[in-house]
Amino acid sequence: MSDDSLHGAAFPVRPGLAATRRGFLAGAGASLLAGALGTGRAVAQSTRQPFDAWLDEFRARARARGISDSVYDRVTAGLKPDTSVYAKDGAQPEFREQLWQYLNRRISEWRLNTGRAAAKQNAALLKRLEKDYGVAPDVLLGLWGMESAFGELVTDPDHMKPVFPSLAALAWGEPRRRTYWETEFLNGLAVVQRGWGEPDEMLGSWAGAMGHTQWMPEVWLNLGVDYDGDGHPSPYSVADALAGSSRYLIQRGKYQRGLPWGFEVTMEGVPDKYADARAWRAVEDWGKLGIKPAGGGRFALPKAKARLWAPVGTDGPCFLLTQNFYAVRSYNPSMNYALAVCHLGDRVLGGEDFVTPFPGGERALTLAEIQEVQKRLTRAGFDTGGVDGRVGNMTMRAVAGFQRRMGVEPDGYAGLDVLAALRQGR
């Protein structure tokens, strides 16, 4: 199975947003974290004390938090810091994607097929969640698809591993946000203290995000929901994960029942200055300025408040965004991430692609074409990590290596030009 970075390498989280779900987490913030830290060795040398001494001293912090010595000993016995977290940009693409590439890779035929199967299998659950929380199935499916590929990556050893070595390394040796990571390490201990998880079973990203919708320990403790009725909330339960994320969207993202995330629109004749995603206006007032639905017809919710956004300029797709788009964005403060989540959910449930194409964009390769790219790259000596039609970091690096061999600027994108060159044996 090929490696798969789910979202943020191309669109890193902005610094200073510690109150968000993850802060600097897998994919979304890895390049920023590594840039701040440098190599693992350099950071370890800058810490105040050796790891074992720090761990002994930290016991007092755990006791003050209500963590028993027996739990602390169970979690920390033989614990070694995973110092690879200090340079996780080595596991991220070394290139930036354009927005159309970012969307094509995440809303691929493989992911749509996987998502449609998951939607069908969990139709009753999604209906119940919408009744209980008001969060629409498209949003939950989009989050689930972006965060764990609809559960495909939850226990994948190429992506998820025990979180305590990572959290401990960050709490011990990350100088810039040590307080945040110390708190999350304590939160992880509290999960074990409550009997909700076992240390070796708490698998997650390099920064400690766990399960189907990638909860940090703080989210597990404070927003987790026992929706499957087994006695405790767990991010590894589909029902609990989607319920907890629904609660997150409502409480921290101010999600509103019955409101779509937004609308694709056209801006013909409307000055570009309006598309700054800042001013809130009623949809009908945007209409008075000349904004129209991209597919024709009339807006369904003329009184709804929305912001206008043109992510690549007014020649590309433009959107009116409601509060529910920003609820999704509270999960990861990237506009592009939120757009991908919302569009993925729409497409899984049968929605069409955007009406307006991206300038300079191209169609996504089909599942069969991506598998062909992976096969041909493997034969050419580039390791894609498998031939499954899922384009992740290993396939992107393989593509970049092939592009360098071709003598072109490596962007790592498996597009039509790469497929054609591979077919030509270049």
N, C-alpha and C positions, 0 to 999 in steps of 0.2 A: 504494500500500500504506500503510495507516495506521500511525502511529507506535505503538510498543509498548514500554512500560517493563515489563521482565519480572518484577520482584519488588520491591524493598524500599521504595519511597517511603513507603508507609503504615506500615511497620514497620522503622525505621532500626536499623542495627547499633549496639550499645552502644559507647561510647568505651572505649579501653584494651585492645582485643583485637587487638593488632598481630600476634600469632602465628597468627591464623586465615588462611584462604586469601586473603582480599582486604583485610581491614581495612576501610577506607572505599572501597567500589567502586561500580560503576555501579548506580544505583537504590538499593541497600541503604543506602549511606552518603552519598549525594550531598547530602541536605539537611543532615546534620550537618557535613560538610566545608565546605559553603558558609556555614553559620552561623558556623563558627569563623573563616572567612577574610574574610567580607564581600565586597566587590567586587574584581574583578581589579585595578583601578587602585590601590586602597588597598594591596593586598598587594604589588604591584610596587614601590610607593613605600617599603615597609618593608624591602625586601631590602637586603643589604649592598652590592651592586654591580650594575651593569648586566648584562644577560643575557650579552652577548658576553664580557665580562670574566670572569664566573662560569664560562662554558664553557671559556675558556682555562685558568683555574685548575684546573678539575675534571679536566683531562687527566691531571694527576699521580695523582689517585685512580684513574682508569681504568688507567693504566700499572701501578700497584701491584696492581691486580686481574688483571693479565695481558692487558689489552686492548692490542692493537697500535695504533701511531699511524695506520696505514693504515685500520684498522677505525673508529677514533675519527673520523678525517677523513671517511670515507664516510658515517657516521651523522650527523655534525654539520654537514656542509657545507650552508650555507643554512638550517640549522635555526632555526626561530622558535618561541618558547614559545606554546602555545595557552592564553592567559590566560582563556579562557572556562571553564576547569575550576574557576576560583575561585568561580564563581557558578552551578554546575550545578543548584542548586535551581530556577533559572529554566526548566530542562528537566524538572522533576519536577512532579507534580500538587500544587496548592496546598491540598489537602484530604486528610483522612485517611479511609481506608475501614474499615468494620466488617469483622470477620473473614469473615462470609458473603459480603460483596461482594468482598473480596480473593480468596476461593476461586472464586466464580462467574466472575470476570473471567479468572482464570488457568486454570481448568478449564472452558473454554468449549467449545461444540460445534466451533468452528474448530480449537482446539488438540487436542481429542480426535481429530477426523478426521485431522489432520496426524500426530499421534502414532501412531495405528493404522496408517497407511500406512508410517511409519518403522519401526515394530515388525515389520511383515510383511516389508519390504524387508531388514531387518537381523536377521532371526530366527536365522540361522546364526551371525552374529557374536555376538549376545547369548548364545547357547547356549555358544559357545566361551569367552567371557569368564567366564561363571558357572563353567564347569569349571576354568578357569585361576586365577581369583581368588576365586570363591565369592560374588561380589556378584550379587544377584538382578536379573533384567531389569527388574522394576518400579522399583527404585531408580534404575538407570541411565537408564531412560526418563524418570522424573520429573525428574531433574537436567537431562537434555538438553532436555526440554521447557521447563523454567523458565529455563534459562540462555540458550538461543538459539532457542527455538520449533522444536526439532528441526532446527536448521541453517538455518532460514529467514532468520535475522538475521546469519549469520556474515560475509557481505560486503555487507550492506545499508548503503548510504552514509548513510541516515538515522540509523543506530545505531552503525556501526563506521567508524573512520577510523585513519590511521597513529598508532601509539601513542607514538612518540618525542616529538612536540611536546607531548603531554599529560604524559608522565613527566618531561620536561625542565622544564616549567613548574612542576610540583609539587616537583621536587627543588630548583629554584632559589628558588621563591617561597612555598612553604607553610611558615609558621614553626612550626606546632605539631607536625608530624610529618615534618620535613625529613629526618631520618636514615632513616626508613622509605622515603621516596620516592627519596632518593639511592641507597639500596641497590637499589631496583627499577630505577632507571635503569641502574645498573651491571649488573644481571642481564640487562636487555634487550640491553646491549652484548655481554655474554657469549654470548647466544643467537646474535648475528651472528658473533662471533668463532669459535664452533664450527661455523659454516656451516649452522646449522639454520634460519635465516630471513633474509630480506632486509628492510632497513628499510622500504621502501615497501610491502612485502607483509605486514608485521606490523600487521594491522588489529585494532582492539579498541574497547572502551568508552572513555569519556573518561578513565578511571583506569588503562587499560592491560591490562584483562582480555581475553583473546583466545580465539577459536575456539568450537567447539561447546559446550564446558562451561566456557568463560571462565577460562582459566588466567592467573594473573599470571606474569611472567617467572620468578620464583623457583620456582613450581610446574613450569613448563616445564623448567627446568634440573635440578631435584632429584627430580621425580617423573614426568617425562615417560617414555613407553614407546614404542618403535618397534614397534608391534603389527602394522603393515601391511607391515613388512619392506622399506621403501624406503631404509633406511640412517640415518634420524634420526627422533626423535619430533616430532610436530607437532600442535598443538591444532586445526589445520584439517583433519586427517584424522579421520573419524568413528571409525575403529578405534583410533587413537592416543589420541584425546580420551577415549573411554570407558574404555580401558585405564588411562590415567593417572589418571583420576578414581576408578577402582576402587582403584588403588594408594593414592591419597590417603585414601579412606574407610577402608581397612584400616590404614594406617600412622598417620594422624593422627586418625581417628575411631574406631579400634578396632572396626571392623565385624566381625561374627561370621557365618561361613558357616551357612546353614540357619535363621537366626533371622528371623522377620518383624519389621517395624518396630514393630508394636503391634496393638492390638485396640480396636475401639469397644466400650464397656461402658455399663451402666446403674448408677446409684448410689442407687436407691430405698432409703430408710431408712439410708443411710450418711452420717455427718456430713461436711459440706462441708470440714472442716479437713484431711481426708485427701487432698484433690485438689490438693495444692500442688506436684506434680511434683518432690518432693525425696526422699522416703523410698523406698528400694529394698526390695521384698518379693517373694517368690516368688508367681507368679500364683495358685497354690492358696491361699496365705495371704491374698491380696486377696479370693479367693472366700469365705473364712471370715468376712471382715468384711462380706460382703453384695454384693460386686461381681459382676455377672453379664455374660456376653456380650450385646451389644445385640441380636443376631439370634436369641437363644435357644441352647439346646444347652449344650455344655461347652467349656471352654478346651482347645485342642489341646496346649499346652505348659505343663502345670501347674507344672513346676519352674523355668521361665524367670524371671529377675529382671526386675521392671518397676516403673515409677513411675506414679502416678495423676495425671491432669491433666484439669481441666475448664476449657477456655480461655475460655468465656463464662459460667461458672457451671453449676451442676448441672442447670439446666433445659434446657441445650443438650447437644450431643454431648460425651461424656466418653471418655477413652482410658487404657488401660494402655500405656505406652511402654517398649520394650526399648532395649538399648544401640544397636541399629541406627538407631533414630530419632535418637539423639544423634550417631551417626556422620554422618548427613545434616546435622544441625545444625552440625557442625564446618565444613561448607562455607560456612555463613552463620549466625551466631549469633542467629537469630530463630526462635522456636518456631513462629510462623505460617508462615514460609518452609518450615521442615522439614515441617510438616503438609501444606502445599500440594504439595511435592515428592512425598511419600509417597502422598497421595491421588490426585494426577495419574497417577502410575505405575500405581496400582491400577486406575483408571478406564480408562486406555489399554488395559490387558490384560483388560478386560471386567468389572471389579468394579463394584459398585453404589455409589450415593451413600450418605451416612451415614444410619443408621436414624432417629436422632433429629434433627428439624429444628432450625435455629438460631432462637431467640426473635426475632421481628420480621423474620425473613428472608423471602426469596421465591425462586422458581425463577429460574434464569438465563434470559435471553432466548435463543431459538434463533438459529442462524446467519442464517436469513432475516430474523428480527426485528431483529437487530443491523444487518444491511445496510439494512433499511428505515429504522432510526434514522439511520444515516449519510447515506442519500440525503435524508431529510427535513431533517436538520440542514444539509446542504450547500445545499439549496434555500432554507433560511431564513437563509443568510448566514454559517454557522459552518463553518470548515474542519476536516474530520475527517481529512484526509490521504489520503483514498481510501475506497472502498466495498468492503471485503474481508471484513467480518464479524469482524475482529480489533480488539478494543477496546484501544487504547493511549493514550498521553498526549494526543495531538492530539484523539482522539475524546472523552476525558474532559474536556479543556478546552472543547471545543465543547459538550458536555452542560452543563458548569458555566455557560457563557455563556447558554445557553438557559434554564437554571434561574433565573439572575438576571433575565432578561427576564420570566420567569413570576412573579417576586417571591417565590421560595422559596429556602431556604438551599441554596447550591450545594455538593453533595458530588461532582459529576462522575460519578455512577454511572448508567449507561444501564440503567434498570430499567423495570418495567411502567408506572409513573406517567409517566415521560418519553415512552415510546412512545405512551401514550394521549393525552398533551397534544399531541404532534406530530401525531397523526392528527386531532385537533380543530382544528389550525391555530392553536394559541395561541402 
